Amino acid sequence: TQLLEQSPQFLSIQEGENLTVYCNSSSVFSSLQWYRQEPGEGPVLLVTVVTGGEVKKLKRLTFQFGDARKDSSLHITAAQPGDTGLYLCAGVGGNFNKFYFGSGTKLNVKP
Amino acid sequence: DTEVTQTPKHLVMGMTNKKSLKCEQHMGHRAMYWYKQKAKKPPELMFVYSYEKLSINESVPSRFSPECPNSSLLNLHLHALQPEDSALYLCASASTTGDLIGGYTFGSGTRLTVV
């Protein structure tokens, strides 16, 4: 079982649609990060959220950290084909204060 | 320089071969990591080096042997691998293992195929 569960696992949408990806845990995390990974490449850090309730915006991407620091969401407005990739949440938490990756969300944006 | 460079990008090796993967960063990061990633799955931690010393080995088989010659370089020596070891091998670095607020910087990976 994953300490960080992401949903949905797969998402295929048309260009211009909005979407939200969720990252949930039963454990508290000191910080959470979101990465995007394109095929054949390594993950690229998009954002780090640290404070419960924090909201960060990166152009069309909005990231939120839950008040209890157990969950996070990524909202994309007007998705574009360039947003296609594997989205991973990650963070330090759990009983052993280790770094964990989420289960991943594979996004495909069709032109 | 804000990159982690991995070589080679692709590697095909037989089960009796010995090969090495290389990783280099010049950001002054003192934590370096090897991850293994299967298709459409999240990366799985293999090894962690902190200040050039191995601090975590996630029960990785001995056919994988890491080495950190200096603070900028990380190698992964491969010997007698199995076809199921085929995967994308990712190197990552962070300022220190205790400070991940800045996140990891990942290399582009080595796509390994064992035949």
Interface residues (C-beta under 8 A of the other chain):
Chain A: Q2 S31 Q33 Y35 G40 E41 G42 P43 V44 L45 T48 V50 L86 L88 A90 V92 F99 F101 G102 S103 G104 K106
Chain B: V4 Q6 K40 K41 P42 P43 L45 L88 L90 A92 L100 I101 G102 G103 Y104 T105 F106 G107 S108 G109 R111
